[in-house]
């Protein structure tokens, strides 16, 4: 199971959306708008699925649990 990652437009740092999904499912997701709370700048970012990056795993030292999702 992988995770969806975003780049913070303010800091440029990548963070996890907290959405875990396998790669095949990620490829089939509709390009819907959603929101994720950025742990680096503290802002709720609006984003589209096309802006996310799927990765197969996140090193434990880079996993950030400070997020909220609104669908």
N, CA, C and O atoms as a Tripos MOL2 file, in Angstrom:
@<TRIPOS>MOLECULE
protein
  284   283    71     0     0
PROTEIN
NO_CHARGES

@<TRIPOS>ATOM
      1 N           0.8460   -1.1720    0.0000 N.3       1 UNK1
      2 CA          0.0000    0.0000    0.0000 C.3       1 UNK1
      3 C           0.8900    1.2330    0.0000 C.2       1 UNK1
      4 O           1.7940    1.3540    0.8280 O.2       1 UNK1
      5 N           0.6420    2.1250   -0.9050 N.am      2 UNK2
      6 CA          1.4210    3.3470   -0.9960 C.3       2 UNK2
      7 C           0.6710    4.5320   -0.4330 C.2       2 UNK2
      8 O          -0.3950    4.3810    0.1620 O.2       2 UNK2
      9 N           1.2310    5.7070   -0.6240 N.am      3 UNK3
     10 CA          0.6460    6.9330   -0.0840 C.3       3 UNK3
     11 C           0.6670    8.0320   -1.1320 C.2       3 UNK3
     12 O           1.5030    8.0330   -2.0350 O.2       3 UNK3
     13 N          -0.2720    8.9750   -1.0000 N.am      4 UNK4
     14 CA         -0.3150   10.1370   -1.8820 C.3       4 UNK4
     15 C           0.4200   11.2870   -1.2180 C.2       4 UNK4
     16 O           0.1830   11.6050   -0.0520 O.2       4 UNK4
     17 N           1.3140   11.9050   -1.9750 N.am      5 UNK5
     18 CA          2.1550   12.9860   -1.4860 C.3       5 UNK5
     19 C           1.8410   14.2640   -2.2520 C.2       5 UNK5
     20 O           1.4800   14.2270   -3.4290 O.2       5 UNK5
     21 N           1.9820   15.3930   -1.5670 N.am      6 UNK6
     22 CA          1.7930   16.7210   -2.1650 C.3       6 UNK6
     23 C           2.9860   17.5960   -1.8330 C.2       6 UNK6
     24 O           3.7190   17.3330   -0.8790 O.2       6 UNK6
     25 N           3.1740   18.6380   -2.6260 N.am      7 UNK7
     26 CA          4.1620   19.6670   -2.3150 C.3       7 UNK7
     27 C           3.4410   20.8880   -1.7680 C.2       7 UNK7
     28 O           2.4560   21.3500   -2.3450 O.2       7 UNK7
     29 N           3.9360   21.4050   -0.6580 N.am      8 UNK8
     30 CA          3.3890   22.6310   -0.0880 C.3       8 UNK8
     31 C           3.7760   23.7890   -1.0020 C.2       8 UNK8
     32 O           4.9620   23.9760   -1.2720 O.2       8 UNK8
     33 N           2.8060   24.5760   -1.4900 N.am      9 UNK9
     34 CA          3.1350   25.6940   -2.3700 C.3       9 UNK9
     35 C           3.8740   26.8290   -1.6540 C.2       9 UNK9
     36 O           4.4920   27.6720   -2.3030 O.2       9 UNK9
     37 N           3.8130   26.8520   -0.3430 N.am     10 UNK10
     38 CA          4.4850   27.8970    0.4330 C.3      10 UNK10
     39 C           5.9270   27.5370    0.7440 C.2      10 UNK10
     40 O           6.8360   28.3400    0.5340 O.2      10 UNK10
     41 N           6.1310   26.3230    1.2480 N.am     11 UNK11
     42 CA          7.4750   25.9100    1.6700 C.3      11 UNK11
     43 C           8.2070   25.0690    0.6370 C.2      11 UNK11
     44 O           9.4320   24.9560    0.6820 O.2      11 UNK11
     45 N           7.4570   24.4710   -0.3050 N.am     12 UNK12
     46 CA          8.0550   23.5810   -1.2900 C.3      12 UNK12
     47 C           8.3490   22.1910   -0.7430 C.2      12 UNK12
     48 O           8.8680   21.3400   -1.4650 O.2      12 UNK12
     49 N           8.0250   21.9540    0.5200 N.am     13 UNK13
     50 CA          8.3070   20.6570    1.1390 C.3      13 UNK13
     51 C           7.1870   19.6700    0.8170 C.2      13 UNK13
     52 O           6.0130   20.0360    0.7490 O.2      13 UNK13
     53 N           7.5690   18.4360    0.6250 N.am     14 UNK14
     54 CA          6.6150   17.3840    0.3130 C.3      14 UNK14
     55 C           6.0540   16.7980    1.6080 C.2      14 UNK14
     56 O           6.7830   16.6000    2.5810 O.2      14 UNK14
     57 N           4.7490   16.5240    1.6050 N.am     15 UNK15
     58 CA          4.1300   15.9170    2.7780 C.3      15 UNK15
     59 C           3.0890   14.8920    2.3500 C.2      15 UNK15
     60 O           2.5700   14.9420    1.2340 O.2      15 UNK15
     61 N           2.7950   13.9730    3.2410 N.am     16 UNK16
     62 CA          1.7970   12.9440    2.9850 C.3      16 UNK16
     63 C           0.3980   13.5170    3.1920 C.2      16 UNK16
     64 O           0.1540   14.2760    4.1300 O.2      16 UNK16
     65 N          -0.5160   13.1390    2.2950 N.am     17 UNK17
     66 CA         -1.9140   13.5240    2.4530 C.3      17 UNK17
     67 C          -2.5990   12.6550    3.4960 C.2      17 UNK17
     68 O          -3.6860   12.9840    3.9700 O.2      17 UNK17
     69 N          -1.9670   11.5570    3.8470 N.am     18 UNK18
     70 CA         -2.5780   10.6000    4.7630 C.3      18 UNK18
     71 C          -3.4750    9.6100    4.0390 C.2      18 UNK18
     72 O          -4.1050    8.7590    4.6660 O.2      18 UNK18
     73 N          -3.5310    9.7220    2.7180 N.am     19 UNK19
     74 CA         -4.3460    8.8030    1.9220 C.3      19 UNK19
     75 C          -3.4580    7.6440    1.4920 C.2      19 UNK19
     76 O          -2.4660    7.8370    0.7890 O.2      19 UNK19
     77 N          -3.8180    6.4540    1.9150 N.am     20 UNK20
     78 CA         -3.0920    5.2480    1.5340 C.3      20 UNK20
     79 C          -3.8770    4.5220    0.4560 C.2      20 UNK20
     80 O          -5.0760    4.2820    0.6000 O.2      20 UNK20
     81 N          -3.1940    4.1760   -0.6190 N.am     21 UNK21
     82 CA         -3.8550    3.5490   -1.7620 C.3      21 UNK21
     83 C          -2.8060    2.7630   -2.5430 C.2      21 UNK21
     84 O          -1.6220    3.0980   -2.5110 O.2      21 UNK21
     85 N          -3.2410    1.7180   -3.2420 N.am     22 UNK22
     86 CA         -2.2830    0.9980   -4.0880 C.3      22 UNK22
     87 C          -2.1470    1.7390   -5.4200 C.2      22 UNK22
     88 O          -2.9900    2.5660   -5.7680 O.2      22 UNK22
     89 N          -1.0940    1.4390   -6.1480 N.am     23 UNK23
     90 CA         -0.7740    2.1790   -7.3750 C.3      23 UNK23
     91 C          -1.8610    2.0500   -8.4370 C.2      23 UNK23
     92 O          -2.1910    3.0360   -9.0950 O.2      23 UNK23
     93 N          -2.4230    0.8600   -8.6170 N.am     24 UNK24
     94 CA         -3.4570    0.6750   -9.6440 C.3      24 UNK24
     95 C          -4.7120    1.4880   -9.3270 C.2      24 UNK24
     96 O          -5.3250    2.0630  -10.2270 O.2      24 UNK24
     97 N          -5.0890    1.5340   -8.0680 N.am     25 UNK25
     98 CA         -6.2460    2.3390   -7.6690 C.3      25 UNK25
     99 C          -5.9520    3.8210   -7.8770 C.2      25 UNK25
    100 O          -6.8140    4.5640   -8.3480 O.2      25 UNK25
    101 N          -4.7350    4.2580   -7.5260 N.am     26 UNK26
    102 CA         -4.3500    5.6550   -7.7300 C.3      26 UNK26
    103 C          -4.5080    6.0520   -9.1960 C.2      26 UNK26
    104 O          -5.0010    7.1400   -9.4920 O.2      26 UNK26
    105 N          -4.0970    5.1890  -10.1030 N.am     27 UNK27
    106 CA         -4.1830    5.4840  -11.5370 C.3      27 UNK27
    107 C          -5.6290    5.6290  -12.0100 C.2      27 UNK27
    108 O          -5.8880    6.2840  -13.0200 O.2      27 UNK27
    109 N          -6.5680    5.0240  -11.2880 N.am     28 UNK28
    110 CA         -7.9840    5.0620  -11.6810 C.3      28 UNK28
    111 C          -8.7960    6.1190  -10.9340 C.2      28 UNK28
    112 O          -9.9850    6.2800  -11.2080 O.2      28 UNK28
    113 N          -8.1890    6.8320  -10.0110 N.am     29 UNK29
    114 CA         -8.9240    7.8420   -9.2520 C.3      29 UNK29
    115 C          -9.3830    8.9890  -10.1590 C.2      29 UNK29
    116 O          -8.6220    9.4390  -11.0160 O.2      29 UNK29
    117 N         -10.6120    9.4600   -9.9790 N.am     30 UNK30
    118 CA        -11.0500   10.6270  -10.7530 C.3      30 UNK30
    119 C         -10.2990   11.8620  -10.2650 C.2      30 UNK30
    120 O          -9.8980   11.9440   -9.1040 O.2      30 UNK30
    121 N         -10.1180   12.8120  -11.1630 N.am     31 UNK31
    122 CA         -9.3820   14.0240  -10.8030 C.3      31 UNK31
    123 C         -10.2990   14.9670  -10.0280 C.2      31 UNK31
    124 O         -10.7990   15.9560  -10.5650 O.2      31 UNK31
    125 N         -10.5020   14.6430   -8.7710 N.am     32 UNK32
    126 CA        -11.3920   15.4170   -7.9040 C.3      32 UNK32
    127 C         -10.5900   16.3720   -7.0330 C.2      32 UNK32
    128 O          -9.4190   16.1330   -6.7380 O.2      32 UNK32
    129 N         -11.2350   17.4490   -6.6280 N.am     33 UNK33
    130 CA        -10.6110   18.4190   -5.7220 C.3      33 UNK33
    131 C         -10.8340   17.9720   -4.2890 C.2      33 UNK33
    132 O         -11.8910   17.4400   -3.9500 O.2      33 UNK33
    133 N          -9.8450   18.1900   -3.4620 N.am     34 UNK34
    134 CA         -9.9380   17.8880   -2.0390 C.3      34 UNK34
    135 C          -9.0240   18.8340   -1.2790 C.2      34 UNK34
    136 O          -8.4500   19.7480   -1.8710 O.2      34 UNK34
    137 N          -8.8850   18.6290    0.0030 N.am     35 UNK35
    138 CA         -8.0360   19.4930    0.8190 C.3      35 UNK35
    139 C          -7.1720   18.6420    1.7330 C.2      35 UNK35
    140 O          -7.5430   17.5290    2.1050 O.2      35 UNK35
    141 N          -6.0260   19.1770    2.0850 N.am     36 UNK36
    142 CA         -5.1380   18.5230    3.0480 C.3      36 UNK36
    143 C          -4.4770   19.6070    3.8970 C.2      36 UNK36
    144 O          -4.0600   20.6480    3.3900 O.2      36 UNK36
    145 N          -4.3940   19.3400    5.1780 N.am     37 UNK37
    146 CA         -3.7330   20.2690    6.0890 C.3      37 UNK37
    147 C          -2.2280   20.0640    5.9940 C.2      37 UNK37
    148 O          -1.7400   18.9460    6.1570 O.2      37 UNK37
    149 N          -1.4970   21.1290    5.7330 N.am     38 UNK38
    150 CA         -0.0440   21.0430    5.6010 C.3      38 UNK38
    151 C           0.6120   21.1500    6.9790 C.2      38 UNK38
    152 O           0.3910   22.1200    7.7040 O.2      38 UNK38
    153 N           1.4110   20.1580    7.3330 N.am     39 UNK39
    154 CA          2.0790   20.1940    8.6290 C.3      39 UNK39
    155 C           3.2260   21.1980    8.6800 C.2      39 UNK39
    156 O           3.7220   21.5030    9.7640 O.2      39 UNK39
    157 N           3.6560   21.7170    7.5350 N.am     40 UNK40
    158 CA          4.8060   22.6230    7.4940 C.3      40 UNK40
    159 C           4.4140   24.0880    7.5950 C.2      40 UNK40
    160 O           5.0500   24.8500    8.3220 O.2      40 UNK40
    161 N           3.3620   24.4940    6.8660 N.am     41 UNK41
    162 CA          2.9600   25.9040    6.9160 C.3      41 UNK41
    163 C           1.6740   26.1060    7.7050 C.2      41 UNK41
    164 O           1.3050   27.2410    8.0080 O.2      41 UNK41
    165 N           0.9830   25.0080    8.0420 N.am     42 UNK42
    166 CA         -0.2230   25.0950    8.8560 C.3      42 UNK42
    167 C          -1.4830   25.4710    8.0990 C.2      42 UNK42
    168 O          -2.5250   25.6860    8.7190 O.2      42 UNK42
    169 N          -1.4200   25.5570    6.7860 N.am     43 UNK43
    170 CA         -2.5540   25.9800    5.9620 C.3      43 UNK43
    171 C          -3.2570   24.7580    5.3800 C.2      43 UNK43
    172 O          -2.6260   23.7360    5.1100 O.2      43 UNK43
    173 N          -4.5690   24.8730    5.1900 N.am     44 UNK44
    174 CA         -5.3400   23.8460    4.5010 C.3      44 UNK44
    175 C          -5.2050   24.1190    2.9990 C.2      44 UNK44
    176 O          -5.7190   25.1190    2.4970 O.2      44 UNK44
    177 N          -4.5160   23.2270    2.2900 N.am     45 UNK45
    178 CA         -4.3010   23.4040    0.8530 C.3      45 UNK45
    179 C          -5.3900   22.6920    0.0530 C.2      45 UNK45
    180 O          -5.7290   21.5420    0.3330 O.2      45 UNK45
    181 N          -5.9310   23.3910   -0.9460 N.am     46 UNK46
    182 CA         -6.8120   22.7610   -1.9230 C.3      46 UNK46
    183 C          -5.9120   22.0910   -2.9530 C.2      46 UNK46
    184 O          -4.8940   22.6570   -3.3530 O.2      46 UNK46
    185 N          -6.2830   20.8870   -3.3820 N.am     47 UNK47
    186 CA         -5.4680   20.1970   -4.3800 C.3      47 UNK47
    187 C          -6.3270   19.2460   -5.1980 C.2      47 UNK47
    188 O          -7.4220   18.8550   -4.7920 O.2      47 UNK47
    189 N          -5.8050   18.8910   -6.3480 N.am     48 UNK48
    190 CA         -6.4380   17.9470   -7.2630 C.3      48 UNK48
    191 C          -5.6220   16.6570   -7.2550 C.2      48 UNK48
    192 O          -4.4200   16.6750   -6.9890 O.2      48 UNK48
    193 N          -6.2730   15.5590   -7.5450 N.am     49 UNK49
    194 CA         -5.5870   14.2710   -7.5980 C.3      49 UNK49
    195 C          -4.3970   14.3400   -8.5620 C.2      49 UNK49
    196 O          -3.3530   13.7460   -8.2900 O.2      49 UNK49
    197 N          -4.5370   15.0510   -9.6780 N.am     50 UNK50
    198 CA         -3.4500   15.1490  -10.6660 C.3      50 UNK50
    199 C          -2.1900   15.8010  -10.0840 C.2      50 UNK50
    200 O          -1.1010   15.6460  -10.6370 O.2      50 UNK50
    201 N          -2.3330   16.5250   -8.9790 N.am     51 UNK51
    202 CA         -1.1930   17.1930   -8.3500 C.3      51 UNK51
    203 C          -0.4720   16.2860   -7.3470 C.2      51 UNK51
    204 O           0.6200   16.6100   -6.8800 O.2      51 UNK51
    205 N          -1.0880   15.1560   -7.0250 N.am     52 UNK52
    206 CA         -0.4920   14.2440   -6.0460 C.3      52 UNK52
    207 C           0.5160   13.3190   -6.7230 C.2      52 UNK52
    208 O           0.4630   13.0750   -7.9280 O.2      52 UNK52
    209 N           1.4130   12.8280   -5.9190 N.am     53 UNK53
    210 CA          2.4000   11.8510   -6.3770 C.3      53 UNK53
    211 C           2.2060   10.6010   -5.5350 C.2      53 UNK53
    212 O           2.1080   10.6780   -4.3110 O.2      53 UNK53
    213 N           2.1510    9.4440   -6.1970 N.am     54 UNK54
    214 CA          2.0320    8.1780   -5.4790 C.3      54 UNK54
    215 C           3.4310    7.6430   -5.2060 C.2      54 UNK54
    216 O           4.2780    7.6210   -6.0990 O.2      54 UNK54
    217 N           3.6690    7.2180   -3.9830 N.am     55 UNK55
    218 CA          4.9280    6.5460   -3.6570 C.3      55 UNK55
    219 C           4.5900    5.2340   -2.9550 C.2      55 UNK55
    220 O           3.5670    5.1150   -2.2810 O.2      55 UNK55
    221 N           5.4730    4.2540   -3.1310 N.am     56 UNK56
    222 CA          5.1580    2.9370   -2.5860 C.3      56 UNK56
    223 C           5.3570    2.8420   -1.0840 C.2      56 UNK56
    224 O           4.7080    2.0220   -0.4340 O.2      56 UNK56
    225 N           6.2330    3.6560   -0.5150 N.am     57 UNK57
    226 CA          6.3640    3.6930    0.9470 C.3      57 UNK57
    227 C           7.0500    4.9810    1.3700 C.2      57 UNK57
    228 O           7.7450    5.6280    0.5870 O.2      57 UNK57
    229 N           6.8390    5.3270    2.6150 N.am     58 UNK58
    230 CA          7.4250    6.5400    3.1850 C.3      58 UNK58
    231 C           8.3530    6.1070    4.3090 C.2      58 UNK58
    232 O           7.9300    5.3830    5.2110 O.2      58 UNK58
    233 N           9.6090    6.5350    4.2740 N.am     59 UNK59
    234 CA         10.4890    6.2250    5.4030 C.3      59 UNK59
    235 C           9.8630    6.7500    6.6970 C.2      59 UNK59
    236 O           9.3070    7.8480    6.7250 O.2      59 UNK59
    237 N           9.9580    5.9630    7.7570 N.am     60 UNK60
    238 CA          9.2850    6.3150    9.0080 C.3      60 UNK60
    239 C           9.6510    7.7130    9.5040 C.2      60 UNK60
    240 O           8.8070    8.3790   10.1040 O.2      60 UNK60
    241 N          10.8610    8.1730    9.2760 N.am     61 UNK61
    242 CA         11.2720    9.4940    9.7180 C.3      61 UNK61
    243 C          10.6300   10.6280    8.9510 C.2      61 UNK61
    244 O          10.6830   11.7770    9.3900 O.2      61 UNK61
    245 N          10.0090   10.3220    7.7890 N.am     62 UNK62
    246 CA          9.3800   11.3580    6.9720 C.3      62 UNK62
    247 C           7.8570   11.3290    7.0530 C.2      62 UNK62
    248 O           7.1950   12.1940    6.4790 O.2      62 UNK62
    249 N           7.2950   10.3520    7.7530 N.am     63 UNK63
    250 CA          5.8380   10.2620    7.8560 C.3      63 UNK63
    251 C           5.3340   11.3500    8.7820 C.2      63 UNK63
    252 O           5.8230   11.4940    9.9020 O.2      63 UNK63
    253 N           4.3830   12.0950    8.3320 N.am     64 UNK64
    254 CA          3.8130   13.1790    9.1280 C.3      64 UNK64
    255 C           2.3460   12.8580    9.3610 C.2      64 UNK64
    256 O           1.5930   12.6550    8.4090 O.2      64 UNK64
    257 N           1.9420   12.8130   10.6120 N.am     65 UNK65
    258 CA          0.5700   12.4670   10.9560 C.3      65 UNK65
    259 C          -0.3150   13.6970   11.1370 C.2      65 UNK65
    260 O          -1.5050   13.5460   11.4150 O.2      65 UNK65
    261 N           0.2150   14.8950   10.9900 N.am     66 UNK66
    262 CA         -0.5540   16.1130   11.2380 C.3      66 UNK66
    263 C          -1.2850   16.5360    9.9730 C.2      66 UNK66
    264 O          -0.8260   17.4200    9.2500 O.2      66 UNK66
    265 N          -2.4210   15.9040    9.7070 N.am     67 UNK67
    266 CA         -3.1840   16.2440    8.5160 C.3      67 UNK67
    267 C          -4.6720   16.1090    8.7830 C.2      67 UNK67
    268 O          -5.0960   15.3940    9.6910 O.2      67 UNK67
    269 N          -5.4540   16.8090    7.9760 N.am     68 UNK68
    270 CA         -6.9050   16.6780    7.9610 C.3      68 UNK68
    271 C          -7.3170   16.6150    6.5050 C.2      68 UNK68
    272 O          -6.6900   17.2420    5.6500 O.2      68 UNK68
    273 N          -8.3530   15.8720    6.2210 N.am     69 UNK69
    274 CA         -8.8580   15.7800    4.8480 C.3      69 UNK69
    275 C         -10.3130   16.2040    4.8560 C.2      69 UNK69
    276 O         -11.0590   15.9110    5.7910 O.2      69 UNK69
    277 N         -10.6960   16.8840    3.8180 N.am     70 UNK70
    278 CA        -12.0870   17.2550    3.6190 C.3      70 UNK70
    279 C         -12.4420   16.8320    2.2100 C.2      70 UNK70
    280 O         -11.7600   17.2130    1.2590 O.2      70 UNK70
    281 N         -13.5030   16.0480    2.0610 N.am     71 UNK71
    282 CA        -13.8630   15.6330    0.7020 C.3      71 UNK71
    283 C         -15.0870   16.3400    0.2020 C.2      71 UNK71
    284 O         -15.5200   16.1020   -0.9260 O.2      71 UNK71
@<TRIPOS>BOND
     1     1     2 1
     2     2     3 1
     3     3     4 2
     4     3     5 am
     5     5     6 1
     6     6     7 1
     7     7     8 2
     8     7     9 am
     9     9    10 1
    10    10    11 1
    11    11    12 2
    12    11    13 am
    13    13    14 1
    14    14    15 1
    15    15    16 2
    16    15    17 am
    17    17    18 1
    18    18    19 1
    19    19    20 2
    20    19    21 am
    21    21    22 1
    22    22    23 1
    23    23    24 2
    24    23    25 am
    25    25    26 1
    26    26    27 1
    27    27    28 2
    28    27    29 am
    29    29    30 1
    30    30    31 1
    31    31    32 2
    32    31    33 am
    33    33    34 1
    34    34    35 1
    35    35    36 2
    36    35    37 am
    37    37    38 1
    38    38    39 1
    39    39    40 2
    40    39    41 am
    41    41    42 1
    42    42    43 1
    43    43    44 2
    44    43    45 am
    45    45    46 1
    46    46    47 1
    47    47    48 2
    48    47    49 am
    49    49    50 1
    50    50    51 1
    51    51    52 2
    52    51    53 am
    53    53    54 1
    54    54    55 1
    55    55    56 2
    56    55    57 am
    57    57    58 1
    58    58    59 1
    59    59    60 2
    60    59    61 am
    61    61    62 1
    62    62    63 1
    63    63    64 2
    64    63    65 am
    65    65    66 1
    66    66    67 1
    67    67    68 2
    68    67    69 am
    69    69    70 1
    70    70    71 1
    71    71    72 2
    72    71    73 am
    73    73    74 1
    74    74    75 1
    75    75    76 2
    76    75    77 am
    77    77    78 1
    78    78    79 1
    79    79    80 2
    80    79    81 am
    81    81    82 1
    82    82    83 1
    83    83    84 2
    84    83    85 am
    85    85    86 1
    86    86    87 1
    87    87    88 2
    88    87    89 am
    89    89    90 1
    90    90    91 1
    91    91    92 2
    92    91    93 am
    93    93    94 1
    94    94    95 1
    95    95    96 2
    96    95    97 am
    97    97    98 1
    98    98    99 1
    99    99   100 2
   100    99   101 am
   101   101   102 1
   102   102   103 1
   103   103   104 2
   104   103   105 am
   105   105   106 1
   106   106   107 1
   107   107   108 2
   108   107   109 am
   109   109   110 1
   110   110   111 1
   111   111   112 2
   112   111   113 am
   113   113   114 1
   114   114   115 1
   115   115   116 2
   116   115   117 am
   117   117   118 1
   118   118   119 1
   119   119   120 2
   120   119   121 am
   121   121   122 1
   122   122   123 1
   123   123   124 2
   124   123   125 am
   125   125   126 1
   126   126   127 1
   127   127   128 2
   128   127   129 am
   129   129   130 1
   130   130   131 1
   131   131   132 2
   132   131   133 am
   133   133   134 1
   134   134   135 1
   135   135   136 2
   136   135   137 am
   137   137   138 1
   138   138   139 1
   139   139   140 2
   140   139   141 am
   141   141   142 1
   142   142   143 1
   143   143   144 2
   144   143   145 am
   145   145   146 1
   146   146   147 1
   147   147   148 2
   148   147   149 am
   149   149   150 1
   150   150   151 1
   151   151   152 2
   152   151   153 am
   153   153   154 1
   154   154   155 1
   155   155   156 2
   156   155   157 am
   157   157   158 1
   158   158   159 1
   159   159   160 2
   160   159   161 am
   161   161   162 1
   162   162   163 1
   163   163   164 2
   164   163   165 am
   165   165   166 1
   166   166   167 1
   167   167   168 2
   168   167   169 am
   169   169   170 1
   170   170   171 1
   171   171   172 2
   172   171   173 am
   173   173   174 1
   174   174   175 1
   175   175   176 2
   176   175   177 am
   177   177   178 1
   178   178   179 1
   179   179   180 2
   180   179   181 am
   181   181   182 1
   182   182   183 1
   183   183   184 2
   184   183   185 am
   185   185   186 1
   186   186   187 1
   187   187   188 2
   188   187   189 am
   189   189   190 1
   190   190   191 1
   191   191   192 2
   192   191   193 am
   193   193   194 1
   194   194   195 1
   195   195   196 2
   196   195   197 am
   197   197   198 1
   198   198   199 1
   199   199   200 2
   200   199   201 am
   201   201   202 1
   202   202   203 1
   203   203   204 2
   204   203   205 am
   205   205   206 1
   206   206   207 1
   207   207   208 2
   208   207   209 am
   209   209   210 1
   210   210   211 1
   211   211   212 2
   212   211   213 am
   213   213   214 1
   214   214   215 1
   215   215   216 2
   216   215   217 am
   217   217   218 1
   218   218   219 1
   219   219   220 2
   220   219   221 am
   221   221   222 1
   222   222   223 1
   223   223   224 2
   224   223   225 am
   225   225   226 1
   226   226   227 1
   227   227   228 2
   228   227   229 am
   229   229   230 1
   230   230   231 1
   231   231   232 2
   232   231   233 am
   233   233   234 1
   234   234   235 1
   235   235   236 2
   236   235   237 am
   237   237   238 1
   238   238   239 1
   239   239   240 2
   240   239   241 am
   241   241   242 1
   242   242   243 1
   243   243   244 2
   244   243   245 am
   245   245   246 1
   246   246   247 1
   247   247   248 2
   248   247   249 am
   249   249   250 1
   250   250   251 1
   251   251   252 2
   252   251   253 am
   253   253   254 1
   254   254   255 1
   255   255   256 2
   256   255   257 am
   257   257   258 1
   258   258   259 1
   259   259   260 2
   260   259   261 am
   261   261   262 1
   262   262   263 1
   263   263   264 2
   264   263   265 am
   265   265   266 1
   266   266   267 1
   267   267   268 2
   268   267   269 am
   269   269   270 1
   270   270   271 1
   271   271   272 2
   272   271   273 am
   273   273   274 1
   274   274   275 1
   275   275   276 2
   276   275   277 am
   277   277   278 1
   278   278   279 1
   279   279   280 2
   280   279   281 am
   281   281   282 1
   282   282   283 1
   283   283   284 2
@<TRIPOS>SUBSTRUCTURE
     1 UNK1         2 RESIDUE 1 A UNK
     2 UNK2         6 RESIDUE 1 A UNK
     3 UNK3        10 RESIDUE 1 A UNK
     4 UNK4        14 RESIDUE 1 A UNK
     5 UNK5        18 RESIDUE 1 A UNK
     6 UNK6        22 RESIDUE 1 A UNK
     7 UNK7        26 RESIDUE 1 A UNK
     8 UNK8        30 RESIDUE 1 A UNK
     9 UNK9        34 RESIDUE 1 A UNK
    10 UNK10       38 RESIDUE 1 A UNK
    11 UNK11       42 RESIDUE 1 A UNK
    12 UNK12       46 RESIDUE 1 A UNK
    13 UNK13       50 RESIDUE 1 A UNK
    14 UNK14       54 RESIDUE 1 A UNK
    15 UNK15       58 RESIDUE 1 A UNK
    16 UNK16       62 RESIDUE 1 A UNK
    17 UNK17       66 RESIDUE 1 A UNK
    18 UNK18       70 RESIDUE 1 A UNK
    19 UNK19       74 RESIDUE 1 A UNK
    20 UNK20       78 RESIDUE 1 A UNK
    21 UNK21       82 RESIDUE 1 A UNK
    22 UNK22       86 RESIDUE 1 A UNK
    23 UNK23       90 RESIDUE 1 A UNK
    24 UNK24       94 RESIDUE 1 A UNK
    25 UNK25       98 RESIDUE 1 A UNK
    26 UNK26      102 RESIDUE 1 A UNK
    27 UNK27      106 RESIDUE 1 A UNK
    28 UNK28      110 RESIDUE 1 A UNK
    29 UNK29      114 RESIDUE 1 A UNK
    30 UNK30      118 RESIDUE 1 A UNK
    31 UNK31      122 RESIDUE 1 A UNK
    32 UNK32      126 RESIDUE 1 A UNK
    33 UNK33      130 RESIDUE 1 A UNK
    34 UNK34      134 RESIDUE 1 A UNK
    35 UNK35      138 RESIDUE 1 A UNK
    36 UNK36      142 RESIDUE 1 A UNK
    37 UNK37      146 RESIDUE 1 A UNK
    38 UNK38      150 RESIDUE 1 A UNK
    39 UNK39      154 RESIDUE 1 A UNK
    40 UNK40      158 RESIDUE 1 A UNK
    41 UNK41      162 RESIDUE 1 A UNK
    42 UNK42      166 RESIDUE 1 A UNK
    43 UNK43      170 RESIDUE 1 A UNK
    44 UNK44      174 RESIDUE 1 A UNK
    45 UNK45      178 RESIDUE 1 A UNK
    46 UNK46      182 RESIDUE 1 A UNK
    47 UNK47      186 RESIDUE 1 A UNK
    48 UNK48      190 RESIDUE 1 A UNK
    49 UNK49      194 RESIDUE 1 A UNK
    50 UNK50      198 RESIDUE 1 A UNK
    51 UNK51      202 RESIDUE 1 A UNK
    52 UNK52      206 RESIDUE 1 A UNK
    53 UNK53      210 RESIDUE 1 A UNK
    54 UNK54      214 RESIDUE 1 A UNK
    55 UNK55      218 RESIDUE 1 A UNK
    56 UNK56      222 RESIDUE 1 A UNK
    57 UNK57      226 RESIDUE 1 A UNK
    58 UNK58      230 RESIDUE 1 A UNK
    59 UNK59      234 RESIDUE 1 A UNK
    60 UNK60      238 RESIDUE 1 A UNK
    61 UNK61      242 RESIDUE 1 A UNK
    62 UNK62      246 RESIDUE 1 A UNK
    63 UNK63      250 RESIDUE 1 A UNK
    64 UNK64      254 RESIDUE 1 A UNK
    65 UNK65      258 RESIDUE 1 A UNK
    66 UNK66      262 RESIDUE 1 A UNK
    67 UNK67      266 RESIDUE 1 A UNK
    68 UNK68      270 RESIDUE 1 A UNK
    69 UNK69      274 RESIDUE 1 A UNK
    70 UNK70      278 RESIDUE 1 A UNK
    71 UNK71      282 RESIDUE 1 A UNK
